[in-house]
Amino acid sequence: MMNLNEIFVSNKKQLKNLLLLSLALIIIDQATKFAAQKYLENSTPIILIPDMLSFHFVRNHILYLHQYIIYFILTIIILPLFILQQISKSASKILIAGLTLLWTAVFSNNIIDAFTLGYIRDFINLHGIAVGNIADQYRTAGLMIVIAGLIIKDEKRINKKTVIKLAIIIVIALILVALFWRYLAKSLAI
């Protein structure tokens, strides 16, 4: 097993690329949250699809101290160590990319927003399902990519058709989940 210094030295370029990707995604998330707060807070929602999708700013407060502690430990300790461990094992690049998206989402929402502002800025309203932000979409995509990375063992056999099929499957799965939860929310009056 390699120590942390050996992992950094032998994977310097890959780690640099992952950090740059994370930084770019965090900047995108924070910029959209800033714009949403500036233009949507205390204003009328922007309806994109009636009774399904709108933009409406919400301050989502984390109410319990243990939530802050869990998110802090997850973001600062567990996910980075797990990503480094996977890199040292020369794990699937798909799996590492998914883990990086998960880390980026948790860092942007729960460290930058929750710790600095005391709340998470949400603005994408899926009526009857959830209110979220761009980082929440990173988390969803990251989870799907991690699952794909665990399923796909041989990356050399991946071609453009496989990537397109995976993307279509992910989109269909997300749509089905959204429709299911929308139906469940209506039928149970959640």
N, C-alpha and C positions, 0 to 999 in steps of 0.2 A: 504494500500500500504506500502510495506516494504521500509525502507530507505536503502541507500547503505551499511552501516555497517552491517545491518541485512542480506542483500543479501550475502555479503562476508562471514559472519560467518556461515550461514546456507548452503551455497553452496561451501564451501572452497575446497573440493575435486574435484568437477566438474569444478570449475574455474581453479584449478591447472592443471587438465588434459587438458583443452582447451588451456591454455597458453603453456604447454609443446608441444601439437600438433602444435600450431601456430609456436612456436620456431623451431621445427623440420622442418616444411614446409618452413619457411623462410630460414633456413640454406641450405636446398636442392636447393631452388630457387637461392639464392645468389651464391652457389657453381657452379651451372650450368652456371650462367651468367659470373662468373669469368673465368671458363674454356672456354666458348664460346668467350669471349673477348680475352683471351690469345692465343687461337689456331685458331680462325676464322677471327679475325680482320685483314684486309689487306691480306687475302688469298683467294684462290679459294673456292667457295661454295661446300659443300658436298651434292651431289644429292642423295636422298633416293628413290624418285619416280619421274622420269622425268616429267617436266612440271606440277608437283603437289606439291611435298614436298622436301625441301632442308634445310640445315643448312647454314646460311649466317649471319654474324654479322652486326647489324645496330645500330647506335646511334640514338635513337628516342628522339629528343629534344621537351620539352614543351616550347612553344614560348610565352605564355601569363601569366602574373602574376596572373590573376584571376583563372587560372587552378591550380596553386600551392595552392592558398588560399582554393579553393573548396576541393581539395584532402586532404589538411591538416585538415580542419574542419570535413570532412567525416571520415578520419582515426582516428583522435585523440578524437573527441567528439561524433559524431552521431552514428557510428556503435558500438563502445563499450557500449554506453548507451542503445542502442536498444538490444544488446545481454544480458546485465544485466537485462533489463526489461523483456525479454523473460524468462530468468532463474528464476526471481522472480515470474513469473506467472506459473512456472512449465510447460512451453511450450514444445512442441514436441522436443525430442532430435535430431530428423532429422533436424528440422528447426534451432536449435541452431548450429548444425554442419555445415549447409550450410552458416549461417551467419558468423561463425568463418572462413570458407574458404574465404568468400568475404573480411572480414577484413584483413586476412593474405595477400591476393593478393594486395589489395590497399596499405597496409603498406609496403610490400616488394618493389613494383614498385614505388609508389609515395612518400613515405617518405625516404626509404633507398636510392633508386636510384636517383630519381629526386632532392631531397634536398641535398644529399651529392655529387652527381656527376654532376648534372645539365642536365642529360638525362637518359632515360630508356634504358637498354641493351636488345635488342631483337635479336633473332637468329633463331627462327623457322619460316621458310618462306613457307606459303601456297600460292603458285603462284596464283595471281589474286584475292586473298581473303584478306590476312593480313600477317603481320609479328608480331610475339609475342615471349613470353618466357614461362617458367613454371608457373609463377604467373598468367599469363593470363589464363592458363588451370585451375588453382585453381578457378579463378573467374567464368569461364564457369561452372565448376562442382558445385561450390557453388550455383550459380543461379539455376541450375537444381535441386539440393538437396533442396533448399528453396521451389521451386515450388512443389516438391514431398512432403515436410513437410506440406505445406498448403493443399494439396489434401488429404493426409493420416491423418485421425483424430485419429484412434485407433491404436497406436503402438503395442499393445499386439497381434493384429491379423497379424502382419508382421512376415513372416517366410522366410526361405532361398529362396523359389520359388519366393516370392514377390520381394525380393531384386534383384534376378537374372533378373526377368522381368523388373524391373525399370532400371537396368544397361543396358539391351539390348535396351530398349526404348530410353534411353539417348544417347547411341552410334548411333542408327539409326537416331535419330533426328539430332545429330551433323553431321553425314555423309550427310544427306539430305540438311542441311543448307549449308555445304561446297560445295556440288554439285550445289545447287541453285545459290549461290554467284559466283561460278566459271563460270557458264553459263551466269549469268547476266553481269559479268565483260567482258566476251568475246563478248557478243552480243551488249553491249552498249559501248564497247571499253573504259571501266573505267580503 
